[in-house]
Each structure stands twice: as C-alpha cells, then as structure tokens.
Amino acid sequence: MEDTSDAAKPLATDLMGYDLINQPGLNKGTAFSEEERDLFHLHGLLPPHVGTLEDQAARRIKVLRGFETDFERYAFLRDMQDTNETLFYSVLVNNLEELLPIVYTPTVGEGCQRFSEIWRKPRGLFLSYANKHRLREIFADKRFDQVRAIVVTDGERILGLGDQGAGGMGISIGKLALYVGCAGIHPEETLPIMLDVGTNNQERLNDPLYVGWRHERITGAEYDEFVEAFVAAVIERWPNVLLQWEDFAGAHAGQLLARYRDRLCTFNDDIQSTASVALATLLAAIDVTGVPITEQRVALLGAGSAGCGIVSLVLQAMIEAGASEAEARTHFYAVDRNGLLVEGMPDITAWQQPFVQSQAAVANWQTQSPGKIGLYDVVANAHPTVLIGVSGQSGAFTEEAIRLMAQHVKQPIIFPLSNPTSRSEATLEQIVTWTEGRALVGTGSPFKSVNWQGTEILNNQTNNSYIFPGMGLGILAVGAKRVTDAMFMVAGKAVAAMSPALSDPHGRLLPRVSQLREVALAVAKAVARQALADGVASITDESAVDARIAEYMWTPRYRRYVKEG
C-alpha cells in the first residue's frame, strides 16, 4: 500500500547550505542524501558518510550514556534539540523511560538553576518587562505562524526550587518537549515563553553569567498589566492557541487561571494536571484496597493552589460516586503552614474555603501543641486513609506520622508529590519501611524500586506527563475553544483505566513511563469527546475524533527535501 502520510511526501524549502543545516527543524546532519547534498550545496559542509536516523540515534544514545552526571546529559540533549529536532525527538520517543527524568523532573530543575551556563541558541521567546511595548512586534515574525501550543512561565516557582528568574524558560522548553515526544504535537506548533518580570533570587542577580533581566520582580498592578498585555497580544496573534500556565507562584496561579480561562483556551498545569494525575493514581489505588472513594478520608499537606486543585477534583469524584457535597467535604483535612484549616482562621483563600473543617468537628481533638493542629494531629484524630503532600518540604511526612497512619489503615495511600526529589515529603523506601510494605505510594519524582521482604515494590511516579500531553493533543485535534474541568476528570479516569493494578493487585498503579505515548492517545480521545460533550469543540462529528487525533500525531522521521519553486 502506498504511504500517503506527510512523512512520505517531499518537503520543499528554499534554504541552502549553512542556512539549511542551521535550522534545527530541518537539519538532518549526515542523513542528507547525495541528491540533497547536490541540490542544496551541502558537499564539504558534511562528512562524506551518508547515514540514517537510526544510525544517528544509536550514536547519540551511546554518547549520552557515557556522561557522569544527569546534568551533563541534560545539557547534551538540549544542544541536540537546538541542532537537530528530528534526531532529538527520535532519541526521546524511543527511550522515554530512561530520558524522562533528564528532559523533565528532576533534572530539569537543575537545568533551570544553571540555565545561564548552558544557554547557547535561541529557543522560544523571552518577553522581558522592559520590552512590554514590543510584544506584538515580537509575535509578528512569520516563523511563528504555525504556533498552536504555548507553555508560559514567569519563573517564580520552578518545581519546589522557587524563583529561578529567566532560568524558568527551561521548564517551558521541557514541557513542550513532552507535548511533542509523548503526544506527537509537531515541534513547529509549539512555542515556549518566559515572562521575564525580574527575579528576587539574589544568587541569580549576583551571577555574572545570568542572562535574564537584572531587576527585582515586578509586582502588583505593573505585573497584572504586563500579563494582560501578553494575553491580549497572544489572542490577537493566535486566536485558536492553547496556552498552558506553568510554575507561577501560588499568589498568581489561581488568579490568572480564573481571570483568563473564559477568554481563551487555557489551563494551569500545576493546578489542573496535577489534580488529574493524582486522581488517576488514587482511583487505581482505591481499586486495589476495595474501599470506595466515598469512604476515603483525605489529608492534604500543602493547601496552596496545587493542593486545593487536587482535593477539588477528588471531591468532585466523590460527588459523582454518590456522596452529597456537604458530606464529601467533611472527608478532607487540609493542612497549611498555620496548621489544619478550621473555620474562623484568618486569610482563608477561595481555593481553601471548601475544605475548612468546622470548629465542632475538631473540638475534642487531642493535639501535640495547643492552638495549632499539625499533620500528626490530623493523623492521630481523623485516621486518614489517604495522605497527599504538595508542600515542597523535604521530610514533611515524618516517621511518627506515617507509622501512626499505618496502625489504623490496612493499606494506606500515600502520595509525596513535591518535586524535584530533594523536596519530596518522604522517599519510597521510607514509606515502605514505615508501613511495613503495606502502603500504596505515588511520588512526584522518580525513585528506585524497593525490596521489601523479598517483594519488589515499584515506584509510581505520579507525574503530570501522564496528563498534559494528551490534554494538548485532544484539545488541538478537535479545535477546542475552552478547557473545561470535566476534561481533567475524564483524563484522570482514562489513565486509571490503564492501570496494571486492575489485573494485578501487586502491579503498578500507573502505566510504565515507556507507555506515555499510548497514555497520551487514550487521554486525547477522552478529552476530545468531552470537548464535544461540553460544546466547546470546533467539530460536532464524534465519529471523526479518532481519525483527527491519529492524523495530528507527528512521528520523528526524516523527509526528502526538494527545492521550493
């Protein structure tokens, strides 16, 4: 059968010689054929060997594995991405399990911290506050005509590492690499953006290598006006774009989502994708324990926008399972820096309000410290079945609290979700040891499996990469105009439905990382159909959904080039 895919069709270009080789989206290195070398004046610019994509990938992965540190591997991959995108994505797609921790968390955290050391070539857009009057001019370049997916950050809360200033661009680049590698969004359609509004990180400001705007962070009305100018310019340039907010500090994350979610197709990864993958892992764990979701008691450590996003989605799942909203709310115990959220406490945010416990509910609790109800007190009095951590505080799940939890729950569900690894509330090994191997664990960062009394306990990396690539694929394939909460519910359920634990109680709660492309496809199909159900899709024919998604997915392959004109 004749191959009629885009990969089989020749690609026309008017670039020649160095100009062609220096385009990362077009460069094929030694894989340019003799005919192409003749046509585009490449003889002498390349070694005489004519290779294949597979040859090149084998050489690159061999070099990659020879480095001593993951940061060296990260820098090598970033250089590859800026030199030859097809080769980079071929290596990534075929080695996802090995490379995800390097391209993404945890190594991307160090990549953001040391971004200025390794920045070499332009990728994405740095929109500094000093250039606020030039946004439309910057966006107007024809190179960006094909953009359909943007990941934007202001670098203020990179993972659990805090303010990294312009180094935050590393997180936008990394997220979009997974849009391409896991979901097949074409690289030309992606655009990482850094809103450089300064930094309060004195180490960055004192660093002579720092590439960002050397200024303390813009705040208040100036910040809001800059973001508004950015969003308005985006809508004008790309009215059908998908915009993902990434690693904004809690003070801004929820506000920006609420402000803009009805003006364009947008979502906040830290709030909504985190909630969706946490729900997926929880549903898989619940299937193992046999305890219905309506009977779960959930303790949350870290009641910021991300933490409240998680429990909000779990609350909705409880309601869908038959619980009344009033009853379901009593099953949540949210602990923030000032302790358990209880009615009457000052500075309760709108995100936190649904999870505030009544004074009567805690009136008879015995606590370690008068006047403050900490995590241990919640465990001692509420006997939670589920413990979720998004505090960014290493060691916040203490041995004392986890052992006590395990005394009251046969199979406690424990999710230390903070990343990178250095900020995890507890390690997999600690939780397995403290619960005598009975806990069902999901972590934000990768951990090696643990041997407990002859049984290998596998880590479940409860990572947003299970959700956002497929979200993007489904949204773009059906031209969704808005992102709805229901999309994240069905995305989480789609991932849970692929859990190996459904057929093996001792299996993983989540599919292997090597299956992320399959996961993205399943999520995309669920999200696309939900977009139709919610009335936000640009198509109405549900029977066309699968074909549109399949057509949209790009696979890294070299194409034959011909001269334009």
N, C-alpha and C positions, 0 to 999 in steps of 0.2 A: 504494500500500500504506500502511496506517495506521501511523504511527510510535508504537510502544508503549514506547520507551525512557524511562528516568527523566527525561531532558531534556524530553520532550514532556508529562509529567504535571505538573499543577499542584502547587505546594508550599504546604502550609498553615503559617501562622505566626500567633502572637498578638501579635507585636511591632508597635508603631505609631510613626509619626513619626520623631523623632530616634533612638529605640531601634532601629528597623529600619535606618536609614541608617548607624548607627554599628556595625553588625555586619558586619565585612569579608567574612564568608562569605555574607551575604545582600544586601549593598548592590549596587544596580545603577546608582546615580547618575542621570544623565539618561535612562537607558533604562527607567525605570519608566514604564509606560503611563498614559494618562489615567485608565483604570479603576482601576489600582492606586493612583494618586495620590488618587483619591476615597476608595477603600476604606481606605487606611492613613493618611489625613490628612497627605499629603506636599505639598500645594499650598503655595507660599510658601517651603518649605524647599529647593526645587529651581528652577533656571531653567526657563522655560516650554518650552524646546526639548525634544522627545522624540526621543532618538537611538537608535542601535543599538550593539551590542557592537563591530561592525566600525568604526563612526564613532569611537567612543571609543578603540579601539586605534590607529587611524591618527593621532589627535591626540597620544596619549601617546608613540608612537614618534618622532613629529616633534619633540616637546619633548626627549625623551631624547637624540636625536642632536645637539641644539643645545648640550649642555653641553661644557665644555672638557676635563674630566678624567673618567676612568673611575670615580673615587671619587664624583664628583657623580652619575654615572649610577647607581652602586650605591645611594647614599642615596635617590635618586628612586624606584628600583624597590622598595626596602624600604618606603618610605612608601606606594607604590601597593599593595603586598601587604597592608599593615596597614589599608588603606582599602577596597579592593575586590579580593578574591581572584580572582574570576572574570576580571576585566579583566587583572589581573597575569598570570595563567596563560595567557590568550589571547595576550597580547603575547609571553610567553616561548615558548610552543609554536610560534608562527608565525615566530619569529626566533631559533631556538636557536643557530645558528652565531654570530650577532652577540652574543647576550646571555650565552651560557655563560661566557665569560671574565670577565663582570661579576658575575653571580649566584654564580659558583663561582670556582675558581682562575684567574688570580692575584689578581683584585681583592678577593675575599672575605678575603684575608689582611690587606689594609689596612683592610677593613671590621671585622675583629676587633681590630686595633690601635686603631682610632678608634671602637670600638663605643659608648663612653660619650658621644661627641659627638652621635651621631645617634639614640640610644635615645629613643623617644617614647611608644610604646604597648606594652602587654603582649603578648608572643607567646611561647608556651612557658612553661616553669617554671624558675625559679631556685631550686634547692634548696641553701641555704647550710648549712654545718656547724652554725651557730648555731641552725638550725631543724630539727635532726635528729630531734627528738621530735615534729615536726608532719607527717611525711611522709604518713601515712595520711589525716590531716585535709585536707592539700592535694590529694591524689589523689582524694578523695571527691566533689569537685564534679561535678555531673551533666553539665557541659559536656564532660567527658572520657569520657563513656560509650561513644562510638563509636571511641575510640583503638585502633588495631591496629598501628601502627608508631611506634617511638620511636628517635630518634637522640640519644645522650647523650655528653657530653664533660666533662672536668674542666678543660679549657683549658690543660693543661700543655705540650702540644707541638703548637701550631697550625701546620700545614704545616711549613715549615722555620724558622718565626719564634720558636719557643719559647713560653714561658709568657706567656699573654695574660689570665690570670685570667678574670673574668666575661665578657670580650670573646669568649671561646671560644663563647659562645652563637651568634655569627654563623655558625660552621661548622655547628652543628646545624640552624639555620634554612636555610642554603644547601643542605645535603644533602637535607633533606626537600622543598625546592622542586624538586629534581630527581626525587625519588620521584614527585611529582605531575606535573611538566612532561614528564618523559621516559617514565614508566611508567603514568601515569593513576591512581595511588593517590588516593583522594578526600582533599582537604585536611582534612576533619573527622576523618579516621582517623589523622592524623599529629600527633606531639607532640615538639617539640624540648625537650631538657632540659639544663640546665647544673648540674653538681655543683660548687657554689662552695665549695671547701675552702681558699680563700685564694690568695694569689699570692706568689711570690718575686721578681716583677718590680718593682723599686723605682720605675721610671718610672711604672707604674700606681699604686702606693701613694702616690706623691707628687702625683699628678694630682688636683686638687680636683674634677674632673668625674667621676672614676671611680665607677661605680655598683655595684661588687662589694663583697664582704666584705673590709674592710681588716684583713687578718691574714696573717701568713706561712703558707705551706702546711702543712696538717695532714699528718703522715706516720705511718708505722709502724702500730701496732695501731689507733690512732684512725681513720686513713684506711680501713683494712680493715673496721673495724666499721661505719663510715658507709656504705661501698659495699654491705656485706652488708645493712644495714637498708634501703637503697634497693632492692636486688634483691628482697628478701623482700616489700617493700610493692608493688612492681610485679607480682610473681607473684600476690599476693593480689587486687589490683585488676583486673589484665588477664591472666588465666591463659593466654590464647592470643596474647599480643602478640609481635611481632618486635622485638627490641632490638638496635640497632646501636651498637657502641662506636666512638667517633671521636676521634682525636687525643689519646690517652692516651700519656704518655711510655713509652719502652721498658721501663723497670723495672716498669711496671704492665700494659702492654698484653697481653703474652703470658700473664702470671699470671692476669689477670682472665678472659681467654678460656678458659684451661684450667680455671679454677675453676667457671665458670658455664655452659659450653657444653652440659653434660648436664642442667642444671636448668631451662632454658627455651630458647626458640627464639632464638638469638643468634649474632652473628658480629662479628668485628673488621674494619672496612673497610680500615684501613691495612695489616693483615697479609694478609687473605684476598682482598679485592677487588683490591688492588694486585698480588698474585701472579697472579690470574686474567687481568687485562688485560695484564700483562707476558707471560704465556704466550701469550695470543691474538696479540699483536704478534710475538712470537718465532716462533710457528708460521707466521704469514704470511710473515715474512722468510725462514724456512727453505725455504718453498716456492719463493721467488724464487732462492735460492742453489743449491738442489738438493742441499745437504749434509744427510744425515739427522740427526735430533735426537740419535741415539745417538753421532754422531761430533763433536758440538759440544763445545768447551771453553769453559767459562763462568767469567769473572772477575767478582766482585762487590765493589764498593767501598761499604762501609757494612753491616756484618754485624750489624745490630740485628734486632728482631723483624720489621720490614717486609722487609728484605733477605733474611733467612733464610726468610721466608714465600714469597718469590718463588722462590728456588732449591729449596725443598722441593717446590713444585708442578712445577717443571721436572724435578727428579729423578724424581718420580712419572711424569711423561710419558715420560721416557727408559725407565723400567722397563716401562711399558705398551707401548713400542715394541720391546721385546725385550731390553734390556740387563739384566744382573744388577745387583742393588742394589750389591754390592761394587764392580763395575766402574764403574757410573754415578757413584758417589761420588768416584772419582778424577778426574772431569772438571770438578770445581768448585774454584775458588780464591777463598776468601773473605778479603777484606782489611778489617780494622777499624782502630781508632785505633792499635793496637800492631803493625800490620802483618799479614802473612798468618797465618791461623790454622794453627798447626802443633802437633802433639801435644806435650804437656809444658808448653804455655803456661798460665799461671795464669788463673783467672776465666773459663774457657770455659763458656758457658751451655748449657742443654739444647737451645735452638734451634740453636746453633752446632755442637754436637758432631758431627752427621752430615757436616759439611763441613770437618773438620780434616784437613789433609794430614799424611802420615807424615813423620818425620824423614828416612827413607831417600829419599823422593821429591824432597826439596829439598837433599839433602846436597851435591850437586855444582854447585849454582846459583852463578853469579857475581852479586853484589849491589853496589849503589851504596854502601850503608852497612853496616858489619859489625854483626851482631846484630839487624838488622831487615830484613824483606823487604817492600818497599813495592809500590805498584801498578806502577811502571815495571819493577821486578824481575820481577814476575809476567808482564808482557807480554814481557819480554826472554827469559825462560826457558821459559814454558809456551805461548807463542804462542796466546793465547785467540782464539776465533772470535767470541765474544760478550762484551761488556763492559756491565755493568749498574751504574748508580750510584744509590744512595739514601743518600748521605752528608750531604746538606744543606749541602755545602761548595761555594761558587761557585768555578769554575775547577779543581776537583779532577781533571778529565780534562785533563792537560797536553798541549800540542802535541807535546812529545817522545814521550810515551807513545802518543798516537794515531797519529802518523806511523810509529812503530815497529810498531804493531799492523798498520797497513795494508801494511807491507812484506812481512808474512808471510801475510796473508789477502786473497784476491781481493776479497771483498765482506764486510768486517767489519760485524757487527751491534752497534750502539752505542746504548744507552739511558740518557741522563742523565735520571733520573726525579724528581729532587728539585724541589720547588716551594715557594714561587712562583718566578717567573722569576729573581729576584735570587739564588736559591740553587741554580740549575741547575749541574751539574758542567761543562757546556760548552753553547754555543749551537749551533743547527743550522748556522749559517753557518760557525762554526769547524770543526765536524766535517766538513762537506762540503769545505771548503778543505784541511784537513789530510789527508784521504783521497783527494783529487783526484776527488771526486764519486762514489766507489765505495761508500761506507758506506750501510747501511740503518739509518735513525735513527728512534727513538721517544723522545719527550720528555715529561716530566711536565707542562710548561707550554706554552702556545701560542707558536709562533714563526712569523714570516712566511716564505713560501716563498723559496728561494734560487735564483738563476740561475747555473748552472754551465756555462760554455762553450756558451751558447745553449739549455741544457736546464733547464726549471723543476723543481726538486726540492722536493716538497711535504712539509710537516711532518706527522708522525703523532703527535698528542697522545695519549700512552699514559695515558689518564686513567680513573680509577675509575668515571666516569659511564657508561662502556660496560658496567659490570657491576652495580653495586649496585641501580640502579632496577629492572632486570629480575629480579634476585635477589628483591627485595622483592615484586614482582608475582607471580612464580611461587610463592613461599612462601605468600603470603596467599591466593592463588586456590585452592590445594588444602589450606589449613589445615595446613601442615607443623608438626610439633611440635618438630622439631630441625633444625639446619642441619648438613649433612654436608660433609666435604671433597670428596666426589665431585661435589657441586653446583657447586663452583668450577671443577673440571676441565671439566665439560660446558659451563659458562657460557663459559669461555675458548675452547673449541672452537667454540661457536656463533658467537662474534664472529669468530674466524678464518675460519669458513666464509663470512662475508660480505665478506671482504677483496677489494677491487677488484684487488689484485695477482694474484689467482688467474687472471684473464683477461688482465691487462696487467702484465707484469713491471716496467713503469715507473710503475704506478699506486700509489695509496695502499696502505699496509699495513692501515689501518683504514678502516671506512666514514666518510663525512663526518659531522661533528657534527650537521648538519641531519637526519640519518637516525637519531638516537638513539632516537626513539620506535619505529622499526622494529626497531632493535637490541634494545631492551628487550623487545619482544614475542618475538623469537627466543630471547633468553636465558630469558625466563619459561617458554616452552614446554619448553625443555631442562631447566631446573631443576625444574619441576613434575613432569615424567616421572621425573627422577632421584629426587625425593622419594618417588614411588610405588615405584620400584625398591628404594629403601633402606628401605621400610616405615615411613616417618615421616609420610606424608600422612594426612589425615583422610578421604580418599576412596580407593576402590580401582578405580574405572572409568576406565581410561586414555582411553577414547573421549570422556569428558566434559571432558577437560582444556582443550582449545582453547576450547570454549564458555564455561567458567568464567572463563578469562582474559579473553576478549572482554567478558563481562558486567561484569567487575571494573574495566575501564579507563574512567576518567572523562574526558570531554572538556569543556573550559570553555565552557559555553553558559548564557545566562540562561534561567531558568524563569519561568513565570507563577505569581504568588502569589495565594492565596485565604486568607480568614480562617479560622483554626483554630476548629473548633466550629461 
